[in-house]
Amino acid sequence: MTDNNTQKKFFGIMSFFIKLFQIILYVPLQIIFIPFAVIGLIVGIYKGMEKSKKLGVSFSAIKALQYRWFMHYFDTRPDTRSIAFIKNFPCESHFGLLSIFGALIISQRLFGFTTRFGKISRPGEENFISTAARRVLIFDRIMEKYVDEMEQIVIPGAGFDLIALKYTKEKNVKVFELDQVNTLHVKTETLQKAGIKHHWITYIPVDHSNESWVDKLLEAGFDKTKKTLFLWQSVSLYLDADIVKKTLREMADLCAEGSIIAQDFYSKEFSSGEYSKIVKRQMKVIEKRGEPWKFGIAMSKNSKAAVESFLIECGLKILEINQFGEKLDIEPFYCIVEAEKL
Ligand SMILES: C[S@@+](CC[C@H](N)C(=O)[O-])C[C@H]1O[C@@H](n2cnc3c(N)ncnc32)[C@H](O)[C@@H]1O
């Protein structure tokens, strides 16, 4: 017992000095980067806020793409396609991101100074800050698990996610991506500029809130008799509850035997901004860009049961559920669910 305590104390002191040493190396590097970071910040704000507004592109989709950039450079998920995409993307600045985060990236790579960007939380120990990265990895895993057994993949609200390009190239599967017209237009133009092949994907412009995505999907060649994977990542938060329900019921109706619907949900506490001050701030920034958070499930009592009963209303049943934060001393605030038709 005493030996254990001494050992723990020793490792605690060691890791304190290692961290201190890393900070001492990082600070001068960051100082060198300051002038670049200032320019990068201005360019980044112009492209991310002004240019994207002019082009009518989804701001939340830009933010989701940014995470994929962080994950690539902070070595938690290699993604050269998203990097090539960002270099040609009118609404984000690769130079801006590099100049702002360059010192941290170099410090992590050269002397192991790891910040939250370079860490992935353990399952069930996620908080708001670590959610985006874990989410991306879980949806990757879902795609890997099902891609070879599916005949069609449908990604509503695909935004600038390149997951389909990563997993379906040269596979015998039909892929449909849906999103609002301006977002898809900028996506395909950027893919073209970046020289990223995407000819096997059918892009379908649609606004879920006032158009029938099902009619458009069927017109584009979707086959109701084929086994399909629906990936609905980070979209329901932005839709009214009745649209979320209607969309899920429609997905269930389109499911042939063996089809899977993978989706995520935030809690009501989260979508109303009550979860924390950081969440409220983030909510306000996104709201200003015309994408208010609208939908959440009341998860404060029994989150799994709440999600289960919501899905039953939509004609679906849970096959697997990942509840973020469930091992911490907090109520789960977000979950990713794999479901099938009831
Ligand atoms: C947070 S982004 C997620 C994008 C992508 N799924 C990802 O994970 O990177 C939300 C996406 O939902 C789309 N979206 C929101 N409301 C929509 C609507 N009414 N009709 C179609 N797409 C919508 C946005 O355009 C945006 O691309």
The ligand as an SDF file (V2000), in Angstrom:
LIG
                    3D

 27 29  0  0  0  0  0  0  0  0999 V2000
  -23.7990   20.0060  -38.2930 C   0  0  0  0  0  0  0  0  0  0  0  0
  -23.9890   19.8380  -40.0060 S   0  0  0  0  0  0  0  0  0  0  0  0
  -23.5510   18.1580  -40.1600 C   0  0  0  0  0  0  0  0  0  0  0  0
  -22.9970   17.8580  -41.4980 C   0  0  0  0  0  0  0  0  0  0  0  0
  -22.4830   16.4240  -41.6480 C   0  0  0  0  0  0  0  0  0  0  0  0
  -23.4900   15.4440  -41.3940 N   0  0  0  0  0  0  0  0  0  0  0  0
  -21.2690   16.2110  -40.7920 C   0  0  0  0  0  0  0  0  0  0  0  0
  -21.3330   15.4330  -39.8380 O   0  0  0  0  0  0  0  0  0  0  0  0
  -20.2380   16.8250  -41.0770 O   0  0  0  0  0  0  0  0  0  0  0  0
  -25.7280   19.8410  -40.2370 C   0  0  0  0  0  0  0  0  0  0  0  0
  -26.1230   19.6440  -41.6900 C   0  0  0  0  0  0  0  0  0  0  0  0
  -27.5550   19.5610  -41.7690 O   0  0  0  0  0  0  0  0  0  0  0  0
  -27.9800   20.2580  -42.9010 C   0  0  0  0  0  0  0  0  0  0  0  0
  -29.3610   20.7180  -42.7080 N   0  0  0  0  0  0  0  0  0  0  0  0
  -29.8440   21.4450  -41.6680 C   0  0  0  0  0  0  0  0  0  0  0  0
  -31.1420   21.7590  -41.8940 N   0  0  0  0  0  0  0  0  0  0  0  0
  -31.4630   21.1930  -43.0790 C   0  0  0  0  0  0  0  0  0  0  0  0
  -32.6460   21.1630  -43.8520 C   0  0  0  0  0  0  0  0  0  0  0  0
  -33.7510   21.7910  -43.4540 N   0  0  0  0  0  0  0  0  0  0  0  0
  -32.6260   20.5060  -45.0440 N   0  0  0  0  0  0  0  0  0  0  0  0
  -31.5020   19.8830  -45.4750 C   0  0  0  0  0  0  0  0  0  0  0  0
  -30.3400   19.8700  -44.7820 N   0  0  0  0  0  0  0  0  0  0  0  0
  -30.3320   20.5150  -43.6060 C   0  0  0  0  0  0  0  0  0  0  0  0
  -27.0300   21.4540  -42.9830 C   0  0  0  0  0  0  0  0  0  0  0  0
  -27.0110   22.0420  -44.2780 O   0  0  0  0  0  0  0  0  0  0  0  0
  -25.7160   20.8240  -42.5740 C   0  0  0  0  0  0  0  0  0  0  0  0
  -24.9750   20.3620  -43.6630 O   0  0  0  0  0  0  0  0  0  0  0  0
  1  2  1  0
  2  3  1  0
  2 10  1  0
  3  4  1  0
  4  5  1  0
  5  6  1  0
  5  7  1  0
  7  8  2  0
  7  9  1  0
 10 11  1  0
 11 12  1  0
 11 26  1  0
 12 13  1  0
 13 14  1  0
 13 24  1  0
 14 15  1  0
 14 23  1  0
 15 16  2  0
 16 17  1  0
 17 18  1  0
 17 23  2  0
 18 19  1  0
 18 20  2  0
 20 21  1  0
 21 22  2  0
 22 23  1  0
 24 25  1  0
 24 26  1  0
 26 27  1  0
M  CHG  2   2   1   9  -1
M  END
$$$$
